[in-house]
Amino acid sequence: MTRNFAYDLVKKYHHAWTSGDIETAMQYVADDVICRAPGVDLDGKDAYRDFIGGFAPMLTGIGDIAEFADGDRVALFYYPQTSTTSTAPAAEFFTVDDDKISQSVLIFDRLSYGPPDEG
């Protein structure tokens, strides 16, 4: 596997889910994927699909910051824009094995994506 393969696969996944196409995104994810996110550990494709699928409809846009690839590992930094924030950054660190995303570490500030404070 080359650096470009893992990078291209992760970018296809990222574009699909941030465009709301969860089923296409899941084509790039291993059945036994492990995701570590703030407040939750997700094991398996179904749990991961539910997590991503629950957040994707809130997106109003995506602002890219930076990307790094090192063999089968890829890191993306971006601004997931929603009605509550457009400036809270997120970072994802992916591992690709056997042509699928096998691990994801997702870092973001959960409070930034909650409902706005009422007065």
C-alpha positions in Angstrom: 0.0 0.0 0.0 1.4 3.4 -0.9 1.0 6.7 0.9 -1.2 7.9 -1.9 -3.6 5.0 -1.6 -4.3 5.6 2.1 -4.6 9.3 1.6 -6.9 9.0 -1.3 -9.1 6.5 0.5 -9.4 8.7 3.6 -10.2 11.7 1.4 -13.0 9.8 -0.4 -14.4 8.7 2.9 -14.2 12.3 4.3 -15.8 13.9 1.3 -18.6 11.3 1.3 -19.6 11.7 5.0 -19.2 15.5 5.0 -21.5 15.6 1.9 -24.1 13.5 3.8 -23.5 10.3 1.8 -23.0 8.0 4.8 -23.5 4.8 2.8 -20.7 5.6 0.4 -18.5 6.7 3.3 -19.0 3.3 5.0 -17.7 1.5 1.9 -14.2 2.7 2.9 -14.5 1.5 6.5 -13.7 -1.9 7.9 -16.4 -4.0 9.5 -14.4 -4.1 12.7 -13.4 -0.4 12.8 -12.4 1.1 16.1 -13.1 4.8 16.7 -12.1 6.8 19.8 -14.0 10.0 20.1 -14.7 12.5 22.9 -17.0 10.7 25.4 -17.4 7.5 23.4 -15.5 4.5 22.1 -17.1 3.0 19.0 -16.5 -0.6 18.0 -17.7 -1.8 14.6 -19.1 -0.3 11.5 -22.7 -0.1 12.7 -21.8 2.0 15.7 -19.5 4.2 13.6 -22.2 4.6 11.0 -24.7 5.7 13.6 -22.2 8.2 15.1 -21.2 9.8 11.8 -24.8 9.6 10.5 -26.1 11.4 13.6 -23.7 14.3 13.1 -23.6 14.7 9.3 -27.1 16.2 8.9 -26.0 19.1 11.2 -23.2 20.1 8.8 -23.6 23.4 6.9 -20.1 23.3 5.5 -16.5 22.2 6.0 -13.4 24.3 6.2 -10.2 22.5 5.5 -7.1 23.3 7.6 -4.4 20.8 6.9 -3.8 17.1 5.9 -0.8 14.8 6.6 -0.1 11.3 5.4 2.5 8.9 6.5 2.2 5.5 4.9 -1.0 3.9 6.1 -1.7 6.7 8.5 -3.6 9.9 7.6 -4.5 13.0 9.7 -7.1 15.6 8.7 -7.7 18.9 10.4 -10.8 20.8 9.5 -13.7 23.0 10.7 -17.0 21.2 10.8 -19.4 24.1 10.3 -22.9 23.8 11.9 -25.6 26.3 13.0 -23.8 26.6 16.3 -20.2 27.1 15.2 -18.0 27.5 12.2 -14.7 28.0 14.0 -14.4 24.9 16.3 -11.6 22.7 14.8 -11.7 19.0 14.6 -8.9 16.5 13.9 -9.1 12.9 12.8 -6.2 10.4 12.7 -6.9 7.3 10.6 -5.1 4.0 10.1 -5.8 2.1 6.9 -5.3 -1.7 6.8 -6.3 -4.1 4.0 -7.7 -1.3 1.9 -10.2 0.0 4.6 -10.1 2.5 7.5 -9.5 0.3 10.5 -9.0 2.9 13.2 -10.0 6.5 13.8 -9.2 8.8 16.6 -11.5 11.8 16.5 -10.8 15.0 18.5 -13.2 17.9 18.8 -14.8 20.1 21.5 -18.2 18.5 22.1 -19.5 21.7 23.8 -19.0 23.7 20.7 -21.5 21.6 18.8 -24.3 21.6 21.5 -27.3 23.9 21.4 -26.5 27.6 21.9 -26.8 28.9 25.5 -30.2 30.4 26.2 -29.5 33.9 27.3 
